[in-house]
Structures are given as structure tokens and as C-alpha cells.
Amino acid sequence: MKKISITYWISTGLLTALMLFSAITNILSHPDAVTLFDHLGYPAYLIPFIGVAKLLGVIAILVPGFPRITEWAYAGFAIDITGAMYSTLAVGDPVSSFLIFYMLLFGSYFFYHKKQQFGTSSDKAIINSKIPV
């Protein structure tokens, strides 16, 4: 269980750090992000929207107790990475670095489910708590 937890936090930490860095540059409409979006043929007004979506995805993955929202965040990151890879490929740029993003995403997602399968003490407390209806 400890190996699963360590592997989960390493892959998730790296994934969320990369997504958070990307989200901040997008939210602030950094000139590099604007240049990249212009190169890919996308409008500049889309940059902050994607940045906010990435920030919400990072929060959703890091906050425990909401497994359905976490699943949606992983799906959103998969769509974001796939869309970025497709756009990069469409303009003729190399796409070799996307393998790293996919490996981090897959590792985080896979070990998220492994961790859920075994359950941690905080996860069990959330699951076992009874909320009166």
C-alpha cells in the first residue's frame, strides 16, 4: 500500500505541477502562451478559459472525497493533452514531449484507482461517515 501511495503522489504531484504551471501562464495570458495559441491558430480569448479549467482540474484531483469530480478532472486533462498534441501535430511541430504528459496522466489515474481499491484511512473515514438525509 505504501508503494502505491508513494507512486500515486509522485505521478500526481508532477502532473498537477505541470498543469498548474500551464494554468497560471494561461490565466495571466503570458506572451509565450499567446504566441503559441497564435501559432496553432486559436483565438487569444480561449487562453484564460483553458487556464481556469486546468486550475479547477488540479483542485479537483488534489481535494479528496469527490471521486466523480476527480474522474471528470482526469478526463478533462486527457482531452486537453490530446487536443494539444493533435493541434501541435496539425501545424507540423514535433510531438515527442507529449509522451511524458500521457505517462504522468496514466500513472496518476492508474494509481488513484489502486489507492481507492485499497483505501486509506482518510478515504475510509469519508466513505463510512453517515450524512443524515
C-alpha positions as CSV (number, residue, x, y, z in Angstrom):
1,M,0.0,0.0,0.0
2,K,2.8,2.4,0.8
3,K,4.4,1.9,-2.6
4,I,1.1,2.6,-4.3
5,S,0.6,5.7,-2.3
6,I,4.2,7.0,-3.0
7,T,3.9,6.3,-6.7
8,Y,0.5,7.9,-6.8
9,W,1.8,11.1,-5.1
10,I,4.9,11.3,-7.3
11,S,3.0,11.0,-10.5
12,T,0.1,13.2,-9.3
13,G,2.5,15.8,-8.0
14,L,4.3,16.0,-11.2
15,L,1.1,16.0,-13.3
16,T,-0.6,18.7,-11.2
17,A,2.6,20.8,-11.1
18,L,2.8,20.8,-14.9
19,M,-0.9,21.6,-15.2
20,L,-0.7,24.3,-12.6
21,F,2.2,26.0,-14.2
22,S,0.4,25.8,-17.6
23,A,-2.8,27.1,-15.9
24,I,-1.1,30.1,-14.4
25,T,0.6,31.1,-17.6
26,N,-2.8,30.7,-19.4
27,I,-4.8,32.7,-16.8
28,L,-2.3,35.5,-17.0
29,S,-2.2,35.3,-20.8
30,H,1.6,35.2,-20.8
31,P,3.1,36.4,-24.1
32,D,4.5,32.9,-24.7
33,A,1.0,31.4,-24.4
34,V,-0.4,34.0,-26.7
35,T,2.4,33.3,-29.2
36,L,1.7,29.5,-29.0
37,F,-2.0,29.9,-29.4
38,D,-1.5,32.2,-32.4
39,H,0.9,29.7,-33.9
40,L,-1.7,26.9,-33.5
41,G,-4.4,29.1,-35.0
42,Y,-6.6,29.6,-31.9
43,P,-8.1,32.9,-30.7
44,A,-6.5,34.6,-27.7
45,Y,-9.7,34.8,-25.7
46,L,-9.6,31.0,-25.3
47,I,-6.4,31.1,-23.3
48,P,-7.8,32.2,-19.9
49,F,-10.7,29.9,-20.2
50,I,-8.4,26.9,-20.6
51,G,-6.3,28.1,-17.8
52,V,-9.2,28.3,-15.4
53,A,-10.3,24.8,-16.5
54,K,-6.9,23.4,-15.8
55,L,-6.8,25.1,-12.4
56,L,-10.1,23.6,-11.4
57,G,-8.9,20.2,-12.6
58,V,-5.8,20.5,-10.4
59,I,-8.0,21.4,-7.4
60,A,-10.4,18.5,-8.2
61,I,-7.6,16.0,-8.3
62,L,-5.9,17.2,-5.1
63,V,-9.0,17.5,-2.9
64,P,-10.1,14.1,-1.6
65,G,-13.6,12.9,-1.1
66,F,-15.1,13.7,-4.5
67,P,-14.4,10.7,-6.7
68,R,-16.8,11.6,-9.5
69,I,-15.4,15.1,-9.9
70,T,-11.9,13.6,-9.8
71,E,-12.8,11.3,-12.7
72,W,-14.1,14.3,-14.7
73,A,-10.8,16.1,-14.0
74,Y,-8.8,13.2,-15.3
75,A,-11.0,13.1,-18.4
76,G,-10.5,16.8,-18.9
77,F,-6.8,16.5,-18.7
78,A,-6.8,13.7,-21.2
79,I,-8.8,15.8,-23.6
80,D,-6.6,18.8,-23.0
81,I,-3.4,16.8,-23.6
82,T,-4.9,15.0,-26.7
83,G,-6.1,18.3,-28.1
84,A,-2.8,19.9,-27.6
85,M,-1.0,17.0,-29.2
86,Y,-3.4,17.0,-32.2
87,S,-3.0,20.7,-32.7
88,T,0.7,20.5,-32.5
89,L,0.8,17.7,-35.0
90,A,-1.6,19.6,-37.3
91,V,0.8,22.5,-37.7
92,G,3.7,20.2,-38.3
93,D,5.6,20.6,-35.0
94,P,7.2,17.6,-33.2
95,V,5.0,15.9,-30.6
96,S,7.6,13.8,-28.7
97,S,7.2,15.6,-25.4
98,F,3.5,14.5,-25.1
99,L,4.5,11.0,-24.2
100,I,5.7,12.3,-20.8
101,F,2.3,14.0,-20.2
102,Y,0.4,10.8,-21.1
103,M,2.7,8.7,-18.8
104,L,2.1,11.1,-15.9
105,L,-1.6,11.2,-16.5
106,F,-1.9,7.4,-16.9
107,G,0.3,6.8,-13.8
108,S,-1.7,9.2,-11.7
109,Y,-5.0,7.8,-12.8
110,F,-4.0,4.2,-12.5
111,F,-2.6,4.6,-9.0
112,Y,-5.5,6.7,-8.0
113,H,-7.7,3.7,-8.6
114,K,-5.3,1.4,-6.9
115,K,-5.3,3.7,-3.9
116,Q,-9.1,3.8,-3.9
117,Q,-9.2,0.0,-4.2
118,F,-7.1,-0.5,-1.0
119,G,-8.4,2.7,0.6
120,T,-6.6,4.9,3.0
121,S,-7.7,5.9,6.5
122,S,-8.9,9.3,5.3
123,D,-10.8,7.8,2.4
124,K,-12.4,5.2,4.7
125,A,-13.5,7.9,7.1
126,I,-15.1,9.8,4.3
127,I,-16.8,6.7,2.9
128,N,-18.0,5.5,6.3
129,S,-19.4,8.8,7.5
130,K,-23.1,8.9,7.5
131,I,-24.7,12.2,6.5
132,P,-28.3,12.5,7.8
133,V,-30.8,13.0,5.0
